[in-house]
Amino acid sequence: MTTNSEINTADLRKALGTFATGVTVVTTLDKDKNQIGVTVNSFSSVSLEPPIVLWSLKKTSPNVEAFDHSGRFVINVLARAQVNLSQRFASSIKNKFNSVGFREGLGGLPLIENCVASFQCKTYRRIEAGDHILYLGEVEEYSRTDQETLIFCKGKYMCGQEIETV
Ligand SMILES: Cc1cc2nc3c(=O)[nH]c(=O)nc-3n(C[C@H](O)[C@H](O)[C@H](O)COP(=O)(O)O)c2cc1C
């Protein structure tokens, strides 16, 4: 594949970052049943019938093997009050789950406590695309609460404010 030399990667990243997203921690278990979690904002809904969602993981992530091996993942949508979890799971510290409250869901995968929503998925398809791997998952169970959703835009954490419409 050729690269357009006109495109400046750092600037493209800034342009893409203007698109506001929520923040999730995607969790799974590795082959030794250790809990794995990565902060992810590439989450997106794809299909309602059947229910399919999508997220992407950079190919160089040390967690690729775990997500491939388990064939399952949980999307934990973070609440405004969980910025600390976003930072924790975006870091490369060992045992990210120390002092993090969670319960076991389908397949024993970690469901993080006090999230806005969670989607328990079985990997439906894995697609390599450039420097990332797309994981499409079929939602087997989900839950939601009325908490405020954490938002990420232009490299900053934000909270949403409703705009009244007529
Ligand atoms: C708000 C936010 C969103 C992120 N979204 C993604 C993503 O969609 N895909 C990805 O591979 N990394 C994403 N990252 C980076 C990973 O969280 C980070 O590289 C990873 O958790 C580092 O931990 P590791 O060494 O265990 O892989 C994001 C980071 C932040 C702060």
The ligand as an SDF file (V2000), in Angstrom:
LIG
                    3D

 31 33  0  0  0  0  0  0  0  0999 V2000
   -8.9540    8.0000   25.3560 C   0  0  0  0  0  0  0  0  0  0  0  0
   -8.0520    6.9110   24.8190 C   0  0  0  0  0  0  0  0  0  0  0  0
   -8.5010    6.1160   23.7830 C   0  0  0  0  0  0  0  0  0  0  0  0
   -7.7020    5.0830   23.2660 C   0  0  0  0  0  0  0  0  0  0  0  0
   -8.1920    4.3090   22.2450 N   0  0  0  0  0  0  0  0  0  0  0  0
   -7.4350    3.2910   21.7600 C   0  0  0  0  0  0  0  0  0  0  0  0
   -7.9640    2.4430   20.7350 C   0  0  0  0  0  0  0  0  0  0  0  0
   -9.0920    2.6030   20.2640 O   0  0  0  0  0  0  0  0  0  0  0  0
   -7.1760    1.4190   20.2980 N   0  0  0  0  0  0  0  0  0  0  0  0
   -5.9150    1.1990   20.8090 C   0  0  0  0  0  0  0  0  0  0  0  0
   -5.2360    0.2730   20.3560 O   0  0  0  0  0  0  0  0  0  0  0  0
   -5.3990    1.9910   21.7840 N   0  0  0  0  0  0  0  0  0  0  0  0
   -6.1330    3.0180   22.2800 C   0  0  0  0  0  0  0  0  0  0  0  0
   -5.6410    3.8090   23.2720 N   0  0  0  0  0  0  0  0  0  0  0  0
   -4.2870    3.5300   23.8080 C   0  0  0  0  0  0  0  0  0  0  0  0
   -4.3130    2.3410   24.7640 C   0  0  0  0  0  0  0  0  0  0  0  0
   -5.2270    2.5490   25.8320 O   0  0  0  0  0  0  0  0  0  0  0  0
   -2.9090    2.0900   25.3590 C   0  0  0  0  0  0  0  0  0  0  0  0
   -1.9700    2.0310   24.3330 O   0  0  0  0  0  0  0  0  0  0  0  0
   -2.8350    0.7760   26.1100 C   0  0  0  0  0  0  0  0  0  0  0  0
   -3.8250    0.6290   27.0610 O   0  0  0  0  0  0  0  0  0  0  0  0
   -1.4960    0.6510   26.7850 C   0  0  0  0  0  0  0  0  0  0  0  0
   -1.5220   -0.4920   27.6090 O   0  0  0  0  0  0  0  0  0  0  0  0
   -0.7710   -1.8670   27.1830 P   0  0  0  0  0  0  0  0  0  0  0  0
    0.7090   -1.5790   27.2810 O   0  0  0  0  0  0  0  0  0  0  0  0
   -1.2760   -2.8620   28.1770 O   0  0  0  0  0  0  0  0  0  0  0  0
   -1.2020   -2.1580   25.7780 O   0  0  0  0  0  0  0  0  0  0  0  0
   -6.4090    4.8520   23.8010 C   0  0  0  0  0  0  0  0  0  0  0  0
   -5.9630    5.6570   24.8690 C   0  0  0  0  0  0  0  0  0  0  0  0
   -6.7670    6.6690   25.3680 C   0  0  0  0  0  0  0  0  0  0  0  0
   -6.2790    7.5100   26.5420 C   0  0  0  0  0  0  0  0  0  0  0  0
  1  2  1  0
  2  3  1  0
  2 30  2  0
  3  4  2  0
  4  5  1  0
  4 28  1  0
  5  6  2  0
  6  7  1  0
  6 13  1  0
  7  8  2  0
  7  9  1  0
  9 10  1  0
 10 11  2  0
 10 12  1  0
 12 13  2  0
 13 14  1  0
 14 15  1  0
 14 28  1  0
 15 16  1  0
 16 17  1  0
 16 18  1  0
 18 19  1  0
 18 20  1  0
 20 21  1  0
 20 22  1  0
 22 23  1  0
 23 24  1  0
 24 25  2  0
 24 26  1  0
 24 27  1  0
 28 29  2  0
 29 30  1  0
 30 31  1  0
M  END
$$$$
